[in-house]
Amino acid sequence: MKTAYAQQQPFPPQPLRWDPDQLGNQRAVIRVDKDIQLVEANIPWRNRWMTPEQKLIIVDSTTNKQFEPSSYLWINNVSGGITFRPQSGKGIYYIYFLPYELDGRTNYPTASYLKNSSPTPGTEKKTNNSKAKLLRLESVDNFNRNTEMDVIASEKEVDAILKQFNNEDYLVFPETRNNPVKTGEYLPKRWTEKTFNHQLLKDKAERGGYHAFQIAIYPIKSDLKHIIVSSSDLKSQNGQSISSSYFDCLNQAGIAYTGAPLTNTVNATKGKVQSLWCGFNIPENTEPGLYKGTLTIKAENSEPRTVQLELVVDNKNLTNKGYDEPWKMTRLPWLNSTLAHSNTILPPYTAIQLKKDSILSILGREVILSSSGLPKQIRTYFSPEMTEISDAKNDILAKPIHFKFIQQNGKEEEFKNNGYQFTQKEEGLHRWISQLLSPNLQIDLDAQLEFDGFMHYVVKVQALNDIDLSEISLEIPFKKEKAEYLMGLGQKGGYRPSSIDWKWDVAHKNQDGAWIGTVNAGLQFSLRDENYERPLNTNFYLQKPLKLPTSWGNGNKGGINIKEIDNQAIVKGYSGSRHLKKGDVLYYNFNLLITPFHPLQTDAQWSERYYHAYHPVDSVKKSGANVVNIHHANDLNPYINYPFIATKEMKNYIDSAHHAGLKVKIYNTVREVSNRVYELYPLRSLGHEVFSAGPGKGYSWLQEHVGHDYIAAWYVPKYQDAALINSGMNRWHNYYVEGMNWLVDNIGIDGIYLDDVAFDRITMKRIKRVMTKNGHPGLIDLHSANQYNERDGFNNSANLYMEHFPYINRLWFGEYFDYEKNNPDFFLTEVSGIPFGLMGEMLQDGGNPYRGMIYGMTNRLPYQKSGPQGLWKVWDDFGIVGSKMIGYWSPNIPIKTDRADVLTTVFQKDGKTMVSIASWAANDVQFKLKINWEKLGLDPKKVKIKAPYIENFQEAKNFDPQSNILVKKNQGWILIIE
């Protein structure tokens, strides 16, 4: 019997035979042939999850009534025996042997298996009771069924095979891709049978794709160290061959998500199964026939073993390398993909230019290097409105960025350098090195700037002598006027406090830096070391938090303080006192992101109108939207982050939408992945590389088919879609990039919707490349629930995801953002995206439409009763596309009010202007407009000021320039002046 992962999964999914949440997923079907008072049922379930305390439920097929056994004779994981009273006499009875109950959480449930009321023996016993006849074992559907690889061997059977091979250090079990190893704790019964061949693996292969198989190792005397599987060439009788260069083993080597070579050490624990997934890429021009070769298994502490491999190569060629048939495991090479690793630029960015050997110029920004290789100055050229790049310089730094090393006696180490040298010059990346020397320390600096404004510094500090230091610090001296706002270090986005004293607390806080700046010039900084790993986020930070940097953290002595001195706001990242011995090495690495990334794309904000639901194309079109987001948990995209099941349905919808002039984006990210993923068991064989370590539990399918050591994630009852949490940065991201490429090429998606992000900027650049190739739109919108809470480590969504902002088209922030009680500085920094060149939409409770329009934001269809259609109509009637947006944050705004708590944003065109007004006043208030008619280009004697009718927003009304205008608390106006 093939596992569900060895054949195409049907969609719609197979109907359930019964309600598993009432009875469990497994049952025995028995028949009672006599009308008797008491009957015994013996069930050979061979199920690893059966324990003596497990409760059983019996259902009478005639009446459908449930009842319990009269007695439990024994229960163990091989078999069980019970007695019961057949309530309808002769007939069919169902015995459900893993019933459970769910807790009350719909999307994060835990199944607790029911226990019987009294202890049950674990040892089988013989009785003289009349026996019911076992007809079969059944599962609630094929996806829940137990295959040969789930059917465990008994202790007696295991002992027999161990005795048979008692001279061996370990057993080898070759398996085809159709029988993925599922458990490390138990041997499948099939492996203990005399018919199983331990020394030969036979299979059929198709040309033009990857053919996978497994080598399972079971140490029986001691742990095995450093296991390596290799292969000879495969040869046919007529002299043809398949080179061993086409062989690989995913467990032992590959390509990291960064593009760097990856080598893993594979060990196997005594008494545990370790499966290694291997395979051959079969060339398209391979001559059909039988090919034979030898697989060799080596371990450093044991003798080599061999397995003969025989592949019958068919004359059929796989289409598209078999990528369209993932149930054949043909996509496993995607784990080692280097697709879209490149230092080429992406629109709208420009190539890095090196001027005067020290000025690095990128889109709207410049970095001037000091002789040390650290930034002497960082500046931007964005206009105050953020709608264009100007000639005016916005210098961010008051002084160069620098390190300080202070000895215990208060003396500062003095460094000399011979300048920096460029080691790499590409259009999208420049890299340079330098060395700083003092009598006691050597600093080797390796830095790079990328085309989007990301700077990465590797700072290796080595002690040349024993030395006691009272302080090691990095200072970033901001110009005070360019450090207006701050976000991070435990502070919500808004005006920067005059001083901050922050300490590391990685166990509870996802914080290692902050963003500081103004609307059109800023820096994000992050302090890290060579062991940095991206933590989990969005509900799971506490289960895999940041690692305290050995350098910066220094046993929690380190921290960051920010102080104002004269015209400066100085950021000081420090690590406290420490003793260094000669030869000691520490890495004081740090990252910088120069903001904004690009000017606001206002016309795209006005013209791309989102509909966030799977609804018929006609109804989307009728709503006025033109971009559809297909979330998961629907009939086009049923399984979270694995959009490769209902592909026919998805393509049909997208083709129809394109015909109607709509774009379609889908939900697809990597934080978790559905249990429907065809490659589940190969991924599990990689240990914690792809799936995070954790307590297990969750929905019943995960417990029964994955077992333990995972983190259960999102669950959708309709599709029994039970996800597992990804461990972070790993080779699954290579698969993700390839998957996005396949979706663009074969399904025609126009982009993706990211529901929070669990990958870094490397993967973001790659998916943007594959989605925008050949003129594809490649739209990406990012949604985030407010991360400023305990379970997410009190981070700020915008600060957490800023590294992705250069590639995002729109923000949607988000659940738990309060649009009523927060001030404009919070809106501007945490919600709007404007200081980074982005614009967004509102979610929680529909947002505040008046305040949202100050930042060019609306809510999103069809989530709220009052959608954005009324505002869209006003935009169209006014002709907002092509207008210039001038927000209250710009000194050039031509229309203000006479109140500081009633703000405006102007949308200016030749001959007419639209002004959005929103109140943050504590009560209903009146205000007057303060209009600079010269800047507006209008004659105050000829203009009319009117408030157009907008459904659920405002009534129509006319005003004159001198009117006192009443604005209600938390509300506002939209006025047209022409």
N, C-alpha and C positions, 0 to 999 in steps of 0.2 A: 504494500500500500504506500503510495507516494505521500509525503508530507504536503501540507497546504502550501509550503514554500517552494515546492518542486513543480508546481503547475499554476497556470494562470488563475488568479483569484476572480471569481465571478462578481460582476456588478450589474444590477443591484445584488447585495449579498444574499446568500441563501437564507430563506426564512428559518427562524428558530423552531425546533420541534416542540419546545415547551418553554416556560419562563424560567431561565436559569437563576434569576435572583430570588426565586421562591424555592427552587428545588436543587440547584447546583447544575453543573455542566455534564455530569456523567451518570449513567444508569446501567443497571443490568436488567435485561428482559427475561423473565422466567415464566415457566408454565407449571401450573398445578394440575395434575391429571386425575386426582381423586378428591372426592368430597370428604375431607378429614378435618379434624379439629385443629391440629397443629402440624406444621410442615417445616422442614429445615431447608434453607437455601445456602449453598456454598458458592462463593463468587471469587474466581481467580483474577482479580482486577490487575495485579502486578503494577500497582500505581505507587510511586515514591512518596506521595503525600498522605497516604492512608496511615493513621495512627490508632492505637487502641482506644483512644477517647473520642474518636470521630462518631458523630451521630448519623444514623441512616434514616431515611424516610421511605415508606412504602406507599404506593398508589395502586388502588384497585382499578384496573382498566375498565371494568364494567360500570362502576358507579363514580369513578374519578375521585373517590374519597381517599384522604390521606390517613395513615396510622403508623404507629411505631412498632418495631419488632417486639415480640414477647420476651425474647432474651437475646443477648449477644454472647455467642459461644467463644469466639475469638476474632480478633482483628489484627492484622499486620499489613505491611506494604505489599505482600505477595497475594494474600487471600484473606477472606473473612467468612465466618459462618454465623448465621442467625436462625432463630425460629420465629414464626409468626402464625397468626390465625387467619386463614384465607376467608375474608368476610363474604365473598360471593361464591365460595366453594371452588369448583374447578374453573380454570381460566388463566388469563394473562395478568401478571403483576409486575410492576416496575419498582425496582429498588434503587433509589438515588443515594449514591455513596459518598458524595462530597458536597452536601448542602451547606449553604452559608447564609449570612445576612449582611447587608450593607449598612454602613452608618449613614447619617442623614445628608452627607455632602454629595451633591449631584455630580460635580466635575472633578472632585478629588476624593472619590470614595475609597474605603478600605473594606475588603471582604473578610469577615471573621467566620471561621468554619465552626459549625455547630457541634457541641459536645454532648455525648450521651450522659445520662444521669448517674451511672455507676461505673467503676473501673471494669475494663474488659481484658481478659487474658490475651496475650499476644501469641500464644502457641496454639497451633491447630489441634483440635481434639476430634476423636472419632465417636460417633453416637449411632444409636439404632433408630433414630427418627426417620420418618418417611421423607424422601428428598424431592424437592421441586427440580424441574429440569431447566438448566441454563440454556437459553436460546441464543443470546448474543449480548455483547456490550455495545452501548450506543453513546454518542455524544450529542449535545444539543444542536450542533451543526458540524460540518466538516472542518471548519477552522478550529474548533475546540477538540477535535478527535485526538486520540492517542494512537500514534503510528508505531511501527516496529521499534523506532528509536526511543519511544516513551515506555515501552513494555520492559520492565526491569527484570534482571535475573535474580533468582533466589540466592541466599547465602550458600546453599548447598551447591548450586550450579557454579557460582563464582569460585568456591573452594576447589571444585573439580578442575576448572581450567587453570587455576593457580598451581595445582598439583601437577597437571599435565606439562606445564612450562616452568617447573620449579628451578630449572637451571638458568633461566633467563633473568636479566635485571629488569626487563620491562616487556610489556606486550605491545604489539603493533596491530591496529585494526584499520585497514584501508577501507574507505567508503566513497561511494559516488556522491555527486552533488545532490542527488535525490534523497539522501538520508542524512541530513545534517545532525551532527552530534548536539544534543540539547542539554545534557547534564554532565557535570564533572564528578558527581558523587556516586553514581550507580552505573553498572555495566548493563547495556541492553541485553535482553535474553538472546537475541540473534547472534551476539558475539560469542556466546558460550556453546552454541550448537555445533555439532560435528561437521555440518555442511558449510560452515563459515570458513573461508580461505584466508588465513592471516598473511599469506605470502604472495597473493595475486589480486590485482585490481583490474577488472574488465569493465569497459564502458564503450559507448558509441559517441562519436564526436562529429560535429559539423564543421565545415571549412569556413574560414573568414571571420573567426571570432574566438573568444576565450572559452576554454573548456576547463571547468573547475572540478576538483575532487579534494578529498580529505585524507590526511594521515593522522589517526588518533593514537596517542601514546598513553600507556598506563603503567607507571613505575610500580614494581612490586617488592623491591628490596630497599631502595633508598630514593631520595629525590634525584631527578636528573637535571644536570646543569648544561646550559648552552646547547640546546638541541638545534641541529641544522639538517634540513632535508635538501638533497640535491638530486639531480636526474642526469642520466646519460642521454645521448641522442636516441630518438625513437626511429627504428628502422623497419622497413617492410621486406618481404621476401624477394622482391624484384630490385632491391638495392636503393629504393627511395628512402629519404630520411627527413625527420623533423628535428631541427637543431635544438640542443639543450639551451641555447640562448633564448628560446621562446618560453622557457620554463621560469616560473617564479613561485615564491612562497610568501603570501601576504603577511604572515605572522612575523617573519624574520627580517624583512627588508622592504623598502619602498621609498616614497617621496613624501616628506612632511608637507603640511599645508602651506608652508612658506616657500616651497620649491626646493628646499635643501634635501640632500640624501638622508635617509632615515634607516638606521640599523637597530633592530630590537634584539634583546637577549631573551630567548624562549627557554623557560625552565618548566619542569613538571614535578608536582608534588606526589610523593608516595601515596598510593591509594586513590589518586584523583586522575580523571581523564583530561588530557590536554589535546585539543584538536588543532591541527595545522591545515589551513586552507591553501592549497597549491593549485597550479594549473598550467596549461600550455595555450599560447596563442597559436591557433592552427592557421597557417597561411592559406589564402584563397586558392593558390595554385597547387596545393598539395594533391598528389595523385590518390584517389580513393583506394582503400585497402586496409589490411591489418598491420598496425605498427606496434613494435615491441621495444621495451626499454627497461631500465632498472632504476628504481628510486632507492637512494641510500640515506639512512637515518643515522646521524652521528650525535653523540653526546660526549662532553669532555670527560665524564667519569664513567663511561661504559663502552662496551664494544659496539661497533657498527652493526646495523641490521639492514637487510634489503627487502624490497617488495618489488615484484615484477609488475610492470604496467603494460596492459594491452589495450590499445585504442583502435576501434574499427572506425576509420574515417569515411564518412558518407560522401556521396557525390553531390550532395546538396550544399549550396553556399548560403550562409546566414545573410539576411538582409541587414544593412546598416550595422555590421559587426555584431549582430544579435542584440543591440541595445534596445530594440523594440520589444524584446522578450525577456524582461529582467528576471522572470521566474527560473530561467536557465542559468542564473548567476553570471550572465555575460557582462554585467556592468561592474563586476568586482575590480577590474583594472582602473575604473574611475577613482578608486581610492588612492591611486598613485599618479593621478593626472597632474600635469603642469599647465593645463589650458589657461590662457589669459594671464600668465605671469609675464609681465612686461613693464618696462620703464617708459613706455610711450605715454603721451598725454591723452587726456579725455576732455571733450568739450565741457564747459566753455574755456578751459584752461589753456594757457600758452606755454611754450617751451621755456625752460629756465635759461636765462641769459647771464653770463658772467661779464661784468663791467669793471675795468680797472683792476682786475685780479682780486678784488675784495668785495665787490657789490654783486650779490645774487638777486636777480630780478625775476619775479613771477607775477601772475595776474594781479595787479593792483597792490603789490607789496614788494618790499625790498629788505634784504638782510645785508648789513655791512659787517664784515668780520674784522675783529682785532687780530693782532699778530699771534695771539694764543690759540686762535681758532674758535673762540667763543664770540657771541654776537656783541659787536660794539654799538650797533643801533639796529632797531627794527622799526620799519615805518610802513604806513599804508597810504593809498592815494584815493580812497573811496570818498565820495561826496557825503556831506552830513545827512542828506536824505536817503543815502544808500541805494540810489537808483542809477548811479553812473560812476565811472572812474575819472577823476579830475587830475589836474596838474599840481594841486596843493598837497604838500607833504604833511602827514600826520605821524610825527615821531613819537614812539611809545616810550622809549627808555630815556631816563635822565642821565644815566651813566652806563658804561658797558656792564654786561653780566659777568660776574667773576666769582671765583672760589676764594675762601679764606681758610687757612690752616694756622691755628693759634696754639703755641706751645703752652705748657703749664705755667711758665714764668711770664706769660703775657706777650711774648715776642711772636710776631707773625713771620711765618716762613716766606722767604722771598724767592720767587721763581724767575728763571730766565727761559727764553725760548728762541728758537731759530725760525719762527714763522710756521706756517702750515703749508701742506702740499696736497694738491688735488689728486686723488687716486681714481676717480671715476667722473666722467662728464657725459651724461646722456640728456636727452631733451626733457626727460621726466625726473631725473635724479642726478644730483651732484654730491660727491663724497670727498671728504678731506681728512687728513690726520695731522696731528701736531704732538710735540712732546715738551713738557714743562719740567724743569729740573730745579731743585733746591738742594742744599747740602744733605738733607735727610729724606727727601721724597722725590719720586718720579711719577709724573702724571702722563699717561698716554691717552690721548683723546682721539676718538674715531667718530666723526659726525657726518650727518647727511641732511640734505634738504630735498624735499620732493615738490613736484609742481603744484600741489594743492595747498602748500603752506605748512606741512608737517616736518618738524625737525626732530631728529633722534640723536642723542649724544651718549656714546659709551665712554665712560670716564674711569679708566683703570688707575688706581692709586696704589703704588708699591713703596714700601718702606725700604730705604737704603741703609738705615741704621735703626737701632732701637730708639723709640721716641715716645714721649708722653705728650698727648695733645689735649688741650682743654676744650677745643672746638674745631669741627670741620663744618663749613657752611657754604652754601651757594646763595648769592645775593642777586636779586633781580630788581634793580632800581627803576620803578615806573615813574614817569612824569605824573604828578598828582592829578592834573586835569585829564589824563588819559586812564586813570584808574577810578573812574566814577562809579562803576558797578562791579559787583563780585558775585560769584556763584560757586559754591563748593566749600570744603573744610567745615562742614556742619552748618553752613549758612544757606538759607534759601536765597534765590536770586533776587537782587535788588541793589540799592545803594550800598556801597562798601562801607563797613564800619571803620572808624578811625584807627582801631587797633584790633588785632586778632592774635590769640595765643592758642595754637592747636597742637594736640599730641596724637601720636599713633594709637589706634585701637582697632586693629584689623579684625579681631574676633567679632566685633559688633558693627563696625563702620566701613563701608565701601568707599573709602576716601584716601587719596594719595596726592591730591593737588586741587587746583581751582582754576577758574577763568576770571580774569580781571580785564576791564577795558571800558571803552565807550561804544557807542553804536557803530562807529566806522573805524575803530582801531582797538585791538585787544590781543591778549595772549592767554592761552591755556597752558599750564605747566603741570607736570606729573613727575614725582620722584620715585625711582625704581632701581632695582639692581639686576644682576645677571640671571637671577632665578625667578624673575617675574612670570606669573601665570595669570591669565585673565580669570577672575573669579566667576562663579555663577551669579546670575542676577534675576530679577523679577520673581519674587517669592522664594528663591532658593539660595540667596547669598550666604545665609548662615550655615548651609550645608557644605559649601566650598568657598570660604572667604579668601581675601587677599593673604598672601604670605608677607610677614613683616620683613622688609628689606634689611639684610644683615648690616649694610652700610648705614643707610639713613635711619633705620629704626634703632640699631645699637641697643638692643634689650630694652626698648621703650624709653630710652633717654632722648631720642630725637623728636623733632617736631617742626612746625612751621609757625613763624610769627610775622605779622605785618604791622608796620608802624609808619606813621607820617613824620618825616623830618624835613623841615623847610618846604621846598616845592616838590618833594619826593614822597612816594608811597613805596617803601622798601619791603619786598618779600624776602624773607630769610629762611631757607630750609637748612636745618642744622641737625647734627647727630650727637652732640654732647661729647664728653671726655672719653678718651680711650687710649690704651697702650698698644702700640704697634711694635712687633718684633721685626728685626731685619728680615726682609723677604716676604712679609705679610702683604697680601693683596686684597683690596676692597674695590667694589664697583659702585661709584656714585653716579649712576646713569640718570638721565632725565629726558623728558620729551617736552617739546613746545609745539603749539598749534597757533598759527598767526591768523587772526580773524579781522574782518569778514573773509569769506572765501571767494565771493563774487558778488556783483550787484544784484539787487532784488529783481526777480523775473516777474514783474507785475502783470504783464499781459498774459502770461501762462496762468497766473492766479485767477485772473478774471475769466479766461476762456475755457480752462479745463475744469469741468464741474462734475464732482464725484457722486457716485451712487454706491453705497456700501452694502450691497446685498445681492444675492442671486435671485433675481426676478426676471420674468419674461422680457425679451428685448424690447417689445412694443411698449411695455409699461415704463421701462427705463427711458426710452426715447421720449415718451409723452411727458415725463417729469421735467424735462429740460436738461437733464444730466447727459454727459457724453463720455464719461469714464466710469466703468463698472469695476468694482472690487469684488472678487469672488472669495469670500471667507472660506474657511474649512467647515466641515460638518454639514455639507449639503450634497445634493446628488451630482454635482460636477466635481467637487473637491472634498470627498467624504472624510479622508483620513489626514490627520494633522501632519503637515510637513512631509507628506509623501504623496504628491499629486500624480501618481503613476498607475492608478488603478482604473478610474473612470475616465480614461483618456479619450475614448470615442465620444462620450457625452460632452466632455469639455471642449473638444475641437469643434463639434457641431454647433455648440452655443457661440463660440468665438467667431466662427465663420459667419454665422447669422448676424452677430453684433457688428462685425466689420462691414458687412453688406449694408447695414443701417447707419454706418458712419460713426460707430461707437468704438472706443478702445476698451480692452478687457485686461485687468490685472488679477493676479491670484495671490492668495495667502500662501507663503512658502518661506520658512526660515529653518533654523537648526537647533533652537533651544532644547526641543524635545523631538522625538520622532515616533510615529505610530507603530503599534505592534504589528501592523500589516506590512511593514517593510520586508521585502523579499529576502534581503540580506541580513536579517536579524541574527541568525546563528553564526555566520562568519564574523559579524561584528562582535558578538559576545566572545568568540574565541580569542579576540585581541585583548582580553582582560579589561582594564579600565581605560584603554586608549580612547574608545569612542563613547562608551556608556559610563556614567559616573558611578563611583562606589556609593552604596547607601543601604538603608535598612530593609529594602524590599517592600513587601506588602502591596497595597493598592488593590486594583480590581482583580477579580478571580482569575482571569486569563493570565495575567502577569504572574500571579503566584503559582499557577499550575503548569505554566509552560516556560517561564523564565526562571522562577524559583526564588532567588535571593540575590543580594548584593547589587542593588540598583535603586534608583529613586523613581518612584511612580509619579507621573505627571498628569497632564490634562486627560480627562475621560469624557467621551460623548456617548450617552446611553443608546441613542438611536442606532448607531453603527457599531456599538461595542468597541469603540476606538480608544484603546488604552495606551498612552504614550509613556516613553521612558526618557529620562533627562540625559542630554548629551554632557560629556565630561568637560567640554570646553573646546580648546583649540586643538584640532586633530585632523586626521586624514578624511574624516567624513565631510569636511569642508571642500576637499577636492571633488568628492562625489557630488556635493551640492552645486558646485560650479558647473560640472559636466551636466548635471540634471537640468540646471537653468538653460544651458545651451541647447539641450535636447528639446526642452519645452518651447523655446523660441523657434527652433527649426521645424519642429514637427507638429506643434499644437498652435503656434502663432500668438502666444501671449505677448502683450504689450508692456509688461512690467510686473512688479510684485508689490504686495502690501506686506510690510514688516510689522509684526506685532511684538514690539520690543526686539532687541537684537542680542544674539549670543555668539557673535563672531567679531573679529577685529577688522581694522581697515584694510588689511591685506586681502581678505576674502571679499570685502565690499568693493574694492577696486576691480577684482576679477569678475564679479557678477555684473558690474556696470559695463565692463568691456563686452561680455558675451551678449548682454541684452541690448546694447546700442550698436552692435556691428551691422554693417550693410544698411544703415539708415533706420534700423528699428528704433521705436521711441524709448524703450528702456526706462519707463517711468518707475520711480520708487517713492512711495510715501511711507513715513515712519510714524507709527502710533506708539505711545508709551503711557502706561498708567504711572501716576506720580510715584517715583522711586523714593521719595523722602519719607520713609517709614522704617520701623524696626526690622521687618523681615527682609528689606532690600538694602539695609546698611546705611540709611539716611544719606543717599546720594541724590543728586538732582538729575532728572531725566536728560536735560539738555547738556549737562556737564558729562554725564556718563556716555552719551552717544555722539559727542561733538566730533570725534574722529571719523564718524560716518557722514557728517553733514555735507562735506564737499560733493557727495554723490546722491544726496537726497533731493527730490523735487518738491516734496511737501511734508509738513508736519501735521500730526493730529494728536495733540496733547490736551486732555486725555482723561481717563477716569481719575477721580479724586483730586483734580485740579479745581480749586474754588475760584470761580470767576466773579463772585459777589463780594468777598471779604478781603481780597488782596489788592494791593496798590498798583499803580501804573508801572512802577519800576519792576515789580514781579512779573506782570504781564509781558513787559518788553523783553526781559532777560530769559525767563523760564518757559514762556508759552509761545511768543510770537515768532521766534526764529530770526527776526530782523537784524540783530547785531551780527548774524552769521551769513547773511545773504539769502535767507529762507523766509517763506511765509507759510501759514498753516490754517488749521480749522480747529473748532472747539468741539468737545464731546460731552463732558459731564453735565447732565440735566439740560442739554441743548446750548450750554454756554450763555453768555450775556451778549445779545446781538449788537447792542449799542457800543459796548466797550470793544467787542470784537472788531467792529468796522473801523475803529481807530487804528487797528493794525492790519486792516484788509482781510479780516477773518469772518467767516460765517460758521454755522454748524454744518452738518453733513446729512444728506438724505440716505435712507429714510428713517433715521433713528428717532427723530423728535416729531411731535405733533405739528409743531410750527417749524417748517423747514426753511431753507434759504431762498425759495422761489421768488418771494416778494422782493428781496434784495437783488436777486439776479435780474428781475424785470427793471428795477430802477437803474442798475448798471447798464443794461442794454438801451433803455430809453435815453440815458445820459450819453452813452457811448464811451464807457469807461476804458475800453481797450484803446491804448495809445495815449492815455492821460498820464500826467506826471504826479506821482504820489509824494506829498510833502507832509511828513508827520510832525507831531508836536515836538519831537526830539531834535528837529532841525532848527537852527537859528534863522533860517530863511523862510519859515512858514509865513504866508501872507495873511492868514486869518487866525486870530486867537480869540479868547474870551477875556473878560475882565476878572475872571476867577481862576485861581491856581488849581482848583479841584474840578474844573470843567474844561476838558481838553478837546483839541480839534486835530483832525487830519484833513488835508486838502487834496482833492483830485482835480488837477488843473488842465484845462484845454484852451485852445484859442477861442475866445469869445464866451466861454462859460466855465463855471467851476462847480464842483460838488464838494460840500464840506460835511464831514461826519463829526458829530459832537457827542461826547459821553461824559456823564457826571460820576465823580467819586465823592461827591459831597455827602455829608451825613444825613441830610434832609432834602426835601424839595427846595430848590433855590431858583432865583432869577439871575440871568446874566445878560450882558450885552456883547455883541460881536465887536472886535477890534480889527478892522480891515485895512490892509495896506493896498490901496487901490492901484497904486503904481506897479507894485509887484504882480498884482492880479491882472493888470492890463485891461481893466474895465472902468467905465465911467459911472461913478456912483449916482449920477443924476438920471441915468438911463436904465439902470439894472432893476430887475425884479428878483426878489428873494422868496422862494416858495418851498414849502415842505410837501413833497408829493405823497399821496396816499400809499402806504405800504401795509398790507394785511398783517395783523398781529404785531405791528411795529409802531405806526403813527398814523394819525388822521391828517388829511390835507389841510394846509394852512398857509396864509401869506404873511410876510413880515416886511418891515422896512429896515434899513441899516441901523436905525437908532432904537429899534424895538427892545423893550425888556422881554426876554424870552424865558418862560417858565420851563424848567426841566425837573422831572420827578426823580426821586432817589433811585440810583442804579440804572437810570434810563438816559435817553439822549434824543438827538434829532439827526436826520439827514436833510440838508438844505441844498437846493439848486440855485445858483446865482448866475443870471445871464441877462 
